[in-house]
Amino acid sequence: MALYITLCGNIGVGKTTLAGIMAERWRWQLFQESVEDHPYLADYYADRPRWALPSQLVFLEKTFRQQLTITRGEVNAIQERSAAENYMVFGRTLFEEGILSQREFGTLSDLYYLLEDAVRPADLLVYLSASEDTLLNRIALRGRSYETGGVDREYLGALNRSYDRFFAEYQIGPKLEINMNDFDIALRPADTEAVLRLIAEATGYNPDLVLF
């Protein structure tokens, strides 16, 4: 059976960069998180209570659609963000902060649990963790206007706590945490090699065969 790895981690931690590197180096099929065509994302950052539910529904639909393709396919796949992460981290955090109402979170939950059994779990969940200082620095460097104006330390801190809980509670399959405070894969090639080796070893690969 083909292998399926999903990355998870906070905004700005490096999921997009790492997923692209893995797909290119390992010749796996890449399933990216699509934000450029998200119809509500800028609105969400401007007014979270008003646009939280439609924004989360779009993310959930997109990630489940990817996972259905992975489930039906026969090629190795790397996914930038899973439906479980969207629901259990972002959806739950927004509910606990009062941004999503009980009724709205119920709608999101109904959709998630309806589709959860239709997709296969990842063979490895890779959690890229980082401090708020690291995240804020990397968000500023990539310069997405809707993030720099709408993402602050408090929000990132709340998400970090949710990610730690998500990773601790995750029991679907094998998992690996990589502290990205120690690695800068955008600027240091040696860090890229080290991160790829950690992931390769966790999948049972001989890392020397995939680091070409």
C-alpha atoms as a printed R data frame, in Angstrom:
    type eleno elety resid chain resno       x      y      z
1   ATOM     1    CA   MET     A     1   0.000  0.000  0.000
2   ATOM     2    CA   ALA     A     2   1.186  3.525 -0.776
3   ATOM     3    CA   LEU     A     3   2.307  5.650  2.157
4   ATOM     4    CA   TYR     A     4   0.509  8.769  3.337
5   ATOM     5    CA   ILE     A     5   2.114 11.416  5.564
6   ATOM     6    CA   THR     A     6   0.331 14.486  6.877
7   ATOM     7    CA   LEU     A     7   2.006 17.540  8.367
8   ATOM     8    CA   CYS     A     8   0.466 19.631 11.114
9   ATOM     9    CA   GLY     A     9   1.551 22.795 12.847
10  ATOM    10    CA   ASN     A    10   0.783 26.415 13.528
11  ATOM    11    CA   ILE     A    11   0.628 29.293 11.059
12  ATOM    12    CA   GLY     A    12   4.098 30.130  9.738
13  ATOM    13    CA   VAL     A    13   5.855 27.037 11.078
14  ATOM    14    CA   GLY     A    14   6.982 25.840  7.625
15  ATOM    15    CA   LYS     A    15   4.434 23.223  6.537
16  ATOM    16    CA   THR     A    16   4.165 24.543  2.982
17  ATOM    17    CA   THR     A    17   7.936 24.712  2.505
18  ATOM    18    CA   LEU     A    18   8.551 21.253  3.958
19  ATOM    19    CA   ALA     A    19   5.688 19.617  2.049
20  ATOM    20    CA   GLY     A    20   7.030 21.031 -1.220
21  ATOM    21    CA   ILE     A    21  10.559 19.828 -0.491
22  ATOM    22    CA   MET     A    22   9.373 16.344  0.431
23  ATOM    23    CA   ALA     A    23   7.250 16.045 -2.702
24  ATOM    24    CA   GLU     A    24  10.122 17.152 -4.941
25  ATOM    25    CA   ARG     A    25  12.884 15.158 -3.287
26  ATOM    26    CA   TRP     A    26  10.917 11.972 -2.653
27  ATOM    27    CA   ARG     A    27   8.758 12.239 -5.794
28  ATOM    28    CA   TRP     A    28   5.537 11.922 -3.821
29  ATOM    29    CA   GLN     A    29   2.185 13.444 -4.750
30  ATOM    30    CA   LEU     A    30   1.697 16.762 -2.989
31  ATOM    31    CA   PHE     A    31  -1.609 17.884 -1.492
32  ATOM    32    CA   GLN     A    32  -1.170 21.501 -0.507
33  ATOM    33    CA   GLU     A    33  -3.277 23.672  1.742
34  ATOM    34    CA   SER     A    34  -4.970 26.053 -0.673
35  ATOM    35    CA   VAL     A    35  -5.329 29.577  0.711
36  ATOM    36    CA   GLU     A    36  -5.091 31.770 -2.359
37  ATOM    37    CA   ASP     A    37  -8.495 30.625 -3.635
38  ATOM    38    CA   HIS     A    38 -10.175 30.591 -0.206
39  ATOM    39    CA   PRO     A    39 -13.200 32.885 -0.625
40  ATOM    40    CA   TYR     A    40 -13.545 33.864  3.049
41  ATOM    41    CA   LEU     A    41 -10.006 33.977  4.450
42  ATOM    42    CA   ALA     A    42  -9.358 37.727  4.244
43  ATOM    43    CA   ASP     A    43 -12.857 38.376  5.611
44  ATOM    44    CA   TYR     A    44 -12.190 35.950  8.454
45  ATOM    45    CA   TYR     A    45  -9.038 37.740  9.575
46  ATOM    46    CA   ALA     A    46 -10.908 41.055  9.455
47  ATOM    47    CA   ASP     A    47 -13.981 39.803 11.407
48  ATOM    48    CA   ARG     A    48 -13.535 36.364 12.961
49  ATOM    49    CA   PRO     A    49 -16.967 35.927 14.607
50  ATOM    50    CA   ARG     A    50 -18.795 36.811 11.382
51  ATOM    51    CA   TRP     A    51 -16.765 34.607  9.035
52  ATOM    52    CA   ALA     A    52 -15.405 31.798 11.233
53  ATOM    53    CA   LEU     A    53 -17.979 29.151 10.289
54  ATOM    54    CA   PRO     A    54 -17.896 29.579  6.489
55  ATOM    55    CA   SER     A    55 -14.102 29.786  6.604
56  ATOM    56    CA   GLN     A    56 -13.811 26.544  8.583
57  ATOM    57    CA   LEU     A    57 -16.345 24.767  6.380
58  ATOM    58    CA   VAL     A    58 -14.260 25.615  3.314
59  ATOM    59    CA   PHE     A    59 -11.079 24.311  4.937
60  ATOM    60    CA   LEU     A    60 -12.828 21.115  6.038
61  ATOM    61    CA   GLU     A    61 -14.280 20.496  2.566
62  ATOM    62    CA   LYS     A    62 -10.916 21.047  0.885
63  ATOM    63    CA   THR     A    63  -8.958 18.747  3.201
64  ATOM    64    CA   PHE     A    64 -11.566 15.977  3.115
65  ATOM    65    CA   ARG     A    65 -11.624 16.181 -0.681
66  ATOM    66    CA   GLN     A    66  -7.844 15.681 -0.691
67  ATOM    67    CA   GLN     A    67  -8.076 12.737  1.701
68  ATOM    68    CA   LEU     A    68 -10.728 11.046 -0.404
69  ATOM    69    CA   THR     A    69  -8.342 11.285 -3.368
70  ATOM    70    CA   ILE     A    70  -5.505  9.865 -1.246
71  ATOM    71    CA   THR     A    71  -7.726  7.051  0.050
72  ATOM    72    CA   ARG     A    72  -8.698  6.014 -3.479
73  ATOM    73    CA   GLY     A    73  -5.204  6.424 -4.929
74  ATOM    74    CA   GLU     A    74  -2.157  4.193 -5.156
75  ATOM    75    CA   VAL     A    75   0.706  6.682 -4.914
76  ATOM    76    CA   ASN     A    76   2.709  7.942 -1.948
77  ATOM    77    CA   ALA     A    77   1.194 11.209 -0.712
78  ATOM    78    CA   ILE     A    78   2.211 14.139  1.468
79  ATOM    79    CA   GLN     A    79  -0.577 16.374  2.773
80  ATOM    80    CA   GLU     A    80   0.084 19.816  4.188
81  ATOM    81    CA   ARG     A    81  -2.876 19.866  6.609
82  ATOM    82    CA   SER     A    82  -5.507 17.225  7.397
83  ATOM    83    CA   ALA     A    83  -9.216 17.482  8.123
84  ATOM    84    CA   ALA     A    84  -8.572 16.260 11.685
85  ATOM    85    CA   GLU     A    85  -6.216 19.186 12.254
86  ATOM    86    CA   ASN     A    86  -8.665 21.692 10.819
87  ATOM    87    CA   TYR     A    87 -11.467 20.439 13.028
88  ATOM    88    CA   MET     A    88  -9.686 19.480 16.255
89  ATOM    89    CA   VAL     A    89  -7.300 22.442 16.362
90  ATOM    90    CA   PHE     A    90  -8.881 25.374 14.555
91  ATOM    91    CA   GLY     A    91 -12.547 24.517 14.934
92  ATOM    92    CA   ARG     A    92 -12.260 23.578 18.598
93  ATOM    93    CA   THR     A    93 -10.095 26.614 19.436
94  ATOM    94    CA   LEU     A    94 -12.566 28.973 17.812
95  ATOM    95    CA   PHE     A    95 -15.397 27.358 19.770
96  ATOM    96    CA   GLU     A    96 -13.552 27.504 23.080
97  ATOM    97    CA   GLU     A    97 -12.728 31.177 22.504
98  ATOM    98    CA   GLY     A    98 -16.387 31.959 21.837
99  ATOM    99    CA   ILE     A    99 -15.770 32.906 18.206
100 ATOM   100    CA   LEU     A   100 -17.825 29.942 17.003
101 ATOM   101    CA   SER     A   101 -21.164 29.528 18.767
102 ATOM   102    CA   GLN     A   102 -22.381 26.194 20.115
103 ATOM   103    CA   ARG     A   103 -24.747 25.887 17.152
104 ATOM   104    CA   GLU     A   104 -22.017 26.709 14.614
105 ATOM   105    CA   PHE     A   105 -19.539 24.278 16.173
106 ATOM   106    CA   GLY     A   106 -22.276 21.631 16.123
107 ATOM   107    CA   THR     A   107 -22.675 22.115 12.388
108 ATOM   108    CA   LEU     A   108 -18.914 21.798 11.892
109 ATOM   109    CA   SER     A   109 -18.815 18.677 14.081
110 ATOM   110    CA   ASP     A   110 -21.670 17.006 12.226
111 ATOM   111    CA   LEU     A   111 -19.836 17.422  8.909
112 ATOM   112    CA   TYR     A   112 -16.514 16.230 10.306
113 ATOM   113    CA   TYR     A   113 -17.845 13.038 11.867
114 ATOM   114    CA   LEU     A   114 -19.972 12.285  8.813
115 ATOM   115    CA   LEU     A   115 -16.885 12.218  6.592
116 ATOM   116    CA   GLU     A   116 -14.243 10.917  9.010
117 ATOM   117    CA   ASP     A   117 -14.971  7.234  8.369
118 ATOM   118    CA   ALA     A   118 -14.779  7.720  4.607
119 ATOM   119    CA   VAL     A   119 -11.037  8.464  4.563
120 ATOM   120    CA   ARG     A   120  -7.927  6.554  5.633
121 ATOM   121    CA   PRO     A   121  -5.762  7.851  8.487
122 ATOM   122    CA   ALA     A   122  -2.221  8.969  7.787
123 ATOM   123    CA   ASP     A   123   0.615  6.469  8.126
124 ATOM   124    CA   LEU     A   124   2.517  9.206  9.967
125 ATOM   125    CA   LEU     A   125   1.437 12.501 11.507
126 ATOM   126    CA   VAL     A   126   4.337 14.966 11.684
127 ATOM   127    CA   TYR     A   127   3.809 17.819 14.148
128 ATOM   128    CA   LEU     A   128   6.006 20.837 13.434
129 ATOM   129    CA   SER     A   129   6.068 22.819 16.670
130 ATOM   130    CA   ALA     A   130   7.527 26.283 17.328
131 ATOM   131    CA   SER     A   131   7.338 29.128 19.832
132 ATOM   132    CA   GLU     A   132   5.231 32.219 19.222
133 ATOM   133    CA   ASP     A   133   8.420 34.273 18.701
134 ATOM   134    CA   THR     A   134   9.589 31.950 15.931
135 ATOM   135    CA   LEU     A   135   6.157 31.930 14.297
136 ATOM   136    CA   LEU     A   136   5.772 35.713 14.357
137 ATOM   137    CA   ASN     A   137   9.199 36.158 12.812
138 ATOM   138    CA   ARG     A   138   8.490 33.721  9.979
139 ATOM   139    CA   ILE     A   139   5.018 35.151  9.341
140 ATOM   140    CA   ALA     A   140   6.559 38.598  8.987
141 ATOM   141    CA   LEU     A   141   9.193 37.282  6.583
142 ATOM   142    CA   ARG     A   142   6.652 35.715  4.208
143 ATOM   143    CA   GLY     A   143   4.580 38.896  4.187
144 ATOM   144    CA   ARG     A   144   0.991 37.771  3.660
145 ATOM   145    CA   SER     A   145  -0.967 40.956  4.340
146 ATOM   146    CA   TYR     A   146  -4.029 39.267  5.840
147 ATOM   147    CA   GLU     A   147  -1.806 37.369  8.306
148 ATOM   148    CA   THR     A   148   0.422 40.237  9.405
149 ATOM   149    CA   GLY     A   149  -2.653 42.293 10.219
150 ATOM   150    CA   GLY     A   150  -4.799 39.549 11.722
151 ATOM   151    CA   VAL     A   151  -2.459 37.125 13.504
152 ATOM   152    CA   ASP     A   152  -1.105 38.133 16.904
153 ATOM   153    CA   ARG     A   153   0.822 36.490 19.731
154 ATOM   154    CA   GLU     A   154  -2.321 35.688 21.736
155 ATOM   155    CA   TYR     A   155  -3.940 33.898 18.794
156 ATOM   156    CA   LEU     A   156  -0.781 31.932 18.019
157 ATOM   157    CA   GLY     A   157  -0.409 31.011 21.683
158 ATOM   158    CA   ALA     A   158  -3.951 29.673 21.826
159 ATOM   159    CA   LEU     A   159  -3.325 27.631 18.692
160 ATOM   160    CA   ASN     A   160  -0.041 26.305 20.075
161 ATOM   161    CA   ARG     A   161  -1.844 25.031 23.155
162 ATOM   162    CA   SER     A   162  -4.470 23.420 20.928
163 ATOM   163    CA   TYR     A   163  -1.776 21.797 18.798
164 ATOM   164    CA   ASP     A   164  -0.028 20.389 21.865
165 ATOM   165    CA   ARG     A   165  -3.338 18.917 23.038
166 ATOM   166    CA   PHE     A   166  -4.145 17.586 19.564
167 ATOM   167    CA   PHE     A   167  -0.774 15.851 19.319
168 ATOM   168    CA   ALA     A   168  -1.034 14.409 22.837
169 ATOM   169    CA   GLU     A   169  -4.531 13.048 22.168
170 ATOM   170    CA   TYR     A   170  -3.813 11.766 18.652
171 ATOM   171    CA   GLN     A   171  -4.115  7.972 18.696
172 ATOM   172    CA   ILE     A   172  -5.058  7.171 15.083
173 ATOM   173    CA   GLY     A   173  -1.561  6.142 14.044
174 ATOM   174    CA   PRO     A   174   2.171  6.824 14.386
175 ATOM   175    CA   LYS     A   175   3.208 10.381 15.138
176 ATOM   176    CA   LEU     A   176   6.388 12.450 15.296
177 ATOM   177    CA   GLU     A   177   7.075 15.908 16.755
178 ATOM   178    CA   ILE     A   178   9.848 18.093 15.322
179 ATOM   179    CA   ASN     A   179  10.775 21.290 17.176
180 ATOM   180    CA   MET     A   180  11.153 23.854 14.392
181 ATOM   181    CA   ASN     A   181  12.777 26.376 16.713
182 ATOM   182    CA   ASP     A   182  15.890 24.288 16.075
183 ATOM   183    CA   PHE     A   183  15.534 24.153 12.273
184 ATOM   184    CA   ASP     A   184  15.186 26.763  9.539
185 ATOM   185    CA   ILE     A   185  14.511 24.790  6.372
186 ATOM   186    CA   ALA     A   186  13.966 27.958  4.339
187 ATOM   187    CA   LEU     A   187  17.480 29.287  4.927
188 ATOM   188    CA   ARG     A   188  19.714 26.390  6.045
189 ATOM   189    CA   PRO     A   189  20.049 23.380  3.704
190 ATOM   190    CA   ALA     A   190  21.615 21.246  6.437
191 ATOM   191    CA   ASP     A   191  18.474 21.727  8.519
192 ATOM   192    CA   THR     A   192  16.386 20.471  5.619
193 ATOM   193    CA   GLU     A   193  18.458 17.301  5.426
194 ATOM   194    CA   ALA     A   194  18.114 16.720  9.161
195 ATOM   195    CA   VAL     A   195  14.330 17.138  9.142
196 ATOM   196    CA   LEU     A   196  13.905 14.857  6.130
197 ATOM   197    CA   ARG     A   197  16.040 12.211  7.815
198 ATOM   198    CA   LEU     A   198  13.897 12.309 10.967
199 ATOM   199    CA   ILE     A   199  10.727 11.811  8.914
200 ATOM   200    CA   ALA     A   200  12.253  9.109  6.718
201 ATOM   201    CA   GLU     A   201  13.393  7.117  9.745
202 ATOM   202    CA   ALA     A   202   9.935  7.404 11.345
203 ATOM   203    CA   THR     A   203   8.309  5.920  8.233
204 ATOM   204    CA   GLY     A   204  10.690  2.949  8.130
205 ATOM   205    CA   TYR     A   205  12.516  4.235  5.073
206 ATOM   206    CA   ASN     A   206  16.245  3.934  4.682
207 ATOM   207    CA   PRO     A   207  16.877  7.700  4.698
208 ATOM   208    CA   ASP     A   208  19.947  7.315  2.483
209 ATOM   209    CA   LEU     A   209  17.649  6.125 -0.295
210 ATOM   210    CA   VAL     A   210  15.405  9.190 -0.217
211 ATOM   211    CA   LEU     A   211  17.887 11.988  0.426
212 ATOM   212    CA   PHE     A   212  19.083 12.504 -3.138
